[in-house]
Amino acid sequence: MSNDNRRAFLREGAATAAGLLILKSETAFGYQANSAVEIGLVGCGSRGNWITDFFIEFTGSRVVALADAFPAPLDAAQAKYKVDAAHCHAGLSAYQKLADSRLDAVIIESPPYFHPEHAAASVSAGKHVFMAKPVAVDVPGCKSVMDSAERAKGKRSFLVDFQTRAQPVFQEAAARVHRGEIGTPVFGHVYYHAGHNAVHETAGMTPEMATLRNWLHDRRLSGDIIVEQNVHVLDCADWYFQSHPLQAVGLCGRKSSVAGNVSDHFIVTYWYPNDAKVDFSSVQFANGYSDLCIRIYGSDGVLDSHYGGLVRITGKNPWQGAEKDPTFRDGAVTNVKDFIESIKAGKFINNGETAAESTLTGVLGRMAAYRGRELSWDEMMRTTDPFDGSMKG
């Protein structure tokens, strides 16, 4: 982990083939619209298996290739999905071999640090992309994903898996805010409070591979908790305010973490357009408590929304959206179904730019907290150095 270069974990990819243009909506990659879409999975850990199971159960997709940095999860996924050994690739360059395979779509469930390279390789190979959030860990990575999404636009689907935006109750809540039913949005109370993340066994591994195995606890690979975890609620804040923040100031610390070097709490104030402010906080060590809240106070009412929980408006235009919403699972299922339907219909969907902007909201908060001073969006966007995990941001 001593090499600060973004390519420290990567080998140079050789594929630069241009994306193929689909000319007919009734066919894609030579199969009829009612045929099974062939998918490849990059990242065979628990989340990768979880989302791939939805592709099989709800869309009838067929897993034809697998890639992972570690042999053990790769072998387990090969047995589970009955994939030919010739199409199972281990190691840090495995993603490139999978992207170059004969398949329709790539599911990217690798650590966020690798998402820009994995997305770029998949788009260059002419594949549809379904990717876990966040899109990257820094400004250069987010810009790379924006470029990949732009290259895919109109030719392939490129979908980042934000569950709240897929859920009808959250869509209705956002629409009501945008119609003015809470008046002028003035202030946001946004938080992500949860417990410790699991730590994986790393006995016998090199220090580099042990860090990779527990990437969620490493700042450079995850982007820290405000980028990797908290992006769910920050994405909603951007959605409700219909903008990214203009500047931020914050603090963070590490008082109760059990592994790695990530922060376990953040406190950030964001300024949005029209002088709207958001009070954001994050806790990643809570014992017996968990809640993800996006609450917007307007001049005429309050939208109170919780990932996986209550969604409602109180005030002059009250609305009872849901007492409890199954956001985590149902949102992912909807995204999977929409992604595959778009491929079969030739009506491609693409949220890469929006997803990158939400990721950058987290990056802005991290950089402001690390530096201990106010930081503007424009200053952040001028950053050209990859995030090396240091406290400079």
N, C-alpha and C positions, 0 to 999 in steps of 0.2 A: 504493500500500500504506500511505499515511499515515492512512487512515481506519480507526480501531480498531473500528468497529461491525461486528458479525457480518454485516450486510447489505452490506458494502462491495463484495462481488463479485456481489450479487444484486439483482434488481429485485423489487418486491413482487408476489407471486403473487396472482391474482384469484380463483382457483377455490376454493370452499369447499363444494362439493357433498358431501353425506353419502355414505358408502360404501353400495353396494347390497347387499342381503342375498340370497344364493343360497338358494333354497328347496328345490331338488331336487339330490340328489347326482349324478344321471346327466347333468345339464346344467350348463354354466357359461357365462354371457354368451351364451346362446342357441345354443351349439353342442353337439353330442352328445359324449359322453365319449371317443369314439374319433377325434374330429376334431383337426386341428392347433391347438395353442394359439398365439395371435398375440401376439408379444412386441415390446416396444420397448426399445432400448438407449440409456441415457444414459451417455456417455463412450465414445468410439469409438477409444481408444488400444489399445495392444497387449494389455493385460489384458482389455479389453472384447471385442475380437475373439476372443481365446482362449476365453473362457467362452461367448460366443455360438455359436461353432462347435460346442461340446458340446451346446447346446440343439438345434441342427439335426441333428447326427449321431446323438445318442442318444435324442432324444424326438420328432423330426419337427416341432418347432415352426417357426413361420414368422415371420421378421422383417418387420414392417410399418411401423416408424417408427424414426427415429434422431435423436439430439440430441448436440451437442458444442459446446464453447465456441469451437473452432477450425474453420475451413472445411476445411483440408487432410485431417485424419483423417475428417471427416464425408463428404467427397467420396469418399475411398477406400472407406469402409464402404458408401456408397450403391452404388458400382460392384460391390463384392464381393457384397453381399446383394440387389442388384437391387431396391432400395426406390424407390418413386415419389418424385420430387423434392418433391412437395407435402407429403410426410410426413417430410422431412428438415429439421431445424431447427438453425440455428447461433446461437451467442451465449449469454450468461449466463442468459437467461430461457427458453432452448430447452427445458429440462426440463419447464416448465409446459405448453408447447404439446404436448409428447409425452404427458404425463400425461392431458391432456384429449382425446387422440385415441381413436379406436375401436380398442381393443386389450384384451387380457386381463391381461397382466403386464408390469411394468417391471423391467428389469435395471439396477441402479445401480452403475456402475463409475467414478464421478467421484471427485475428491479427497475425503478424509474430511471436510474442512471443510464441504462442501456436503451431506453425507449426510442430516442432519436435515431440511433444507428439501426435498430431493428425495423423501425417504420420506414426509414429511407431505403433500406435494402428490399423490403417487401414491395414498396411502391415502384422502385426501379425494376423489379422483376415482374411487374404487371399484376400484382395481387391486390385483392380487397384487404382492408386492415380493420380489425376489431382490437382495440387496445384498452388496457386498464388505465385508470387515472393514477397519479398525475402524468402529464405527458413527458415531463423531464424534471431536472433538478435545478436548472439555472436558465439564464437569459439566452445564451447561445443554443442550448438544447431546445428551448421553446420555439425559437426562431427556426430551427431546423425542422421541427415538427410542423410548423406553419407552412414551410416550404413544401414538405412532403404532402401535406393535405391539399395544398394548392395544385400540385402536380397531379394529384389523384382526381381533382374536381372534374365532374362530368364524364369521367372514364371508369372510375372505381368508387366503391363506397369506402368511407374512412370514418369510423365511429369510435369515439372515446366513451367508455362506459360510466357516465354519470347517471345514477339511478333516479335522483329526485326529478330531473327534467323529463323523465319518461313516465312519471306517475300522474294520472289525471287530477288528483286532488291538489298536487303542487302546481300543475299547469293552470288550474282554475284559480288558485290563490294568486299566482303571478299575474294572471289576466285581470283580476279584480284590482290589484294594486296599480297596474298600468292604466286601468280605466279611471283611477282616481277615487276608488271607494274608501280608501283610508285618508283621503285628502293628499296633501303634499308630504311625501316621505321626509322626515326630519332627522330621525335618529335610529340607529340599529343596535340591538343587543344580540351579539352572535357568539356562540361558544361551542366548544367540542370538549366535553369532559368525560374521560373514560379511564380504564385501568391500564396496567402494564400489558405490553405485548409479550407473547411467548418467546422463549429463548431456546434455540435448537442445539442439540448435542453436536460438538465439533471435534471430539477426540480423534487424534490421528491425522487431522488436516493441517496443512500449512497455514501460517497466519493469514495469508491472502485469501485462501479458500474458506477459512473459518469466518473471516469478515464477510465474505460473499454469502455464506450460508445464513448468517444472521444480519443480512443487509438492512433490515428494518431498523436495526439499532445503530447503524452507521450513517453519519451525517452526509458523507459524500455520495453514498449509493442511494439513500432515501430522499435527500433534500431536507432532512429534519422533519419533525412531526407536523409542523405548520404547512409544509408542502405535501408530504405523503398522506397524512391522515386528515388534517383539518381542511383540506381542499374541498371536501364535500360541502361544508357550511359556507365557506368563502365563495364557492361557485354560486350558491343560492343568493348570497348577498349581492353579487354582481348581477345576477338575473333579476332580482327584485328592483334594484336601483337602475337597471338597464345601462350599466356602465362599469368600467373598472375604477378603482380608487385613483385619486390624483397624487396622493402622498400618504405617508405613514410614519409613525414614531412608535417605538415599543421597547420592551424588555423581555428577556427570557432567562431561564436558569436550569440548573440540574441539581436537584436536592434529594430525589428519591428513586432515581433510575437504578435498575438492577443489572444492566449490561450496556456495552457499547459506549458511544459518546454523544447520543442525541440529547436534546433538551427534554425536560419533562413538564415544562410549563412555559407559556407565552402570554404576554399582555400587550396588545397592539391597538392603537387608535388609528383608524383609517379615515381620510377625508374623501368623500365622493363629490361629484359635481353638485352645484346649487347649495354648497356649504352643508350638505348632509354629512353626518359623522357616524361612524360605527365603532362601538366598543367591543373588541374581540378578545376572547381569552381561551386558553387551551390548557387542559390538565391531562397528563397521561400516566397517572399513578393512583387514581382514585380507587379506594377499596369499598366495594359495595354500591357504587353509584356510577351511572352512565347516562348522558343525555347530550344530544346534538340539537342545538336550538338556533333558529334564525327568526328573530323578532324585530319587526319594523314598526316604529311609532310614527304615525302620520298626524296631520293637523285635525283629522276627523275620525280617527280610529287606529286600531292596532292589529297587525297581522302577527299571530303567534303560531309558528310552525316548527315542528320537531321531526327530524329524520326518524322514521319508524314509530311516530307517536301522533300527538294532537296537532291538527291543522284547523285554524279558525280565525275569524275576524270579529272583533268587538268594537263598539262605538256607534256612530250614526248609521252605519250600514252593516249590521251584524250578519254573519254567515257561519254556519257550523259545517265545516268541511268534512272532518273525520275525527273520531275519538282516537283512532289508532290506524296507522297506515303501514302496510308491509313493504316499506320502501326498499329495503336491502335486497330481498329476493325478487319481488315482483318487478321492480324497476330493471333489474338485470335481465329477467326473462323477457320483458318487453323489448329491451335493447337488442337482445339476441334475435328475437323474432323479426323485428323491424329490419335488422341488418340483413338477414337471409332473404326476407321478402324483397328488399331493395335490389339484391343481386339477381334474383329470379325474374323480377319485373323489368330490370334494366333501368330503374328509376333510382339513381344512386343518391345516397345521403352522405353528408359530410359536416361534422361539427368540430373539425380540427382546430380552426382558428379560435372559436369560442372556448374550447377546452384548454388551449394554450394560454388564453387570456386569464382564465380562472387560476391556472397553475401559477402564472406570473403574479397574481394577487398574493398568493402564498409566498412567493419568492421576495416580493416587496416587503412583506411583513418580517420575514426572516432577516433580510439584509438590514432593515431599519433597527431591529432588535439586537442583532449582532454588533452593529456599529454604535448603538446607543445614541442615535441622533435622528432627526427628521430626514426623510429621504423621499424625493419625488419620483413619480412614475417615469418621467423623462430621463432623470439621472440613472435610474435603474436600467432602462432600456439601452443606455449607451455602454453598459457593461459588456466587455468582449471576452474576458477571461472565464474559462470553465470553473465551476464551483469545485474547490479542492478540499472542502470540509473544514477549512479554517474559519475563524470567527470574523474574518473580514467580510463574510457574507456569501 
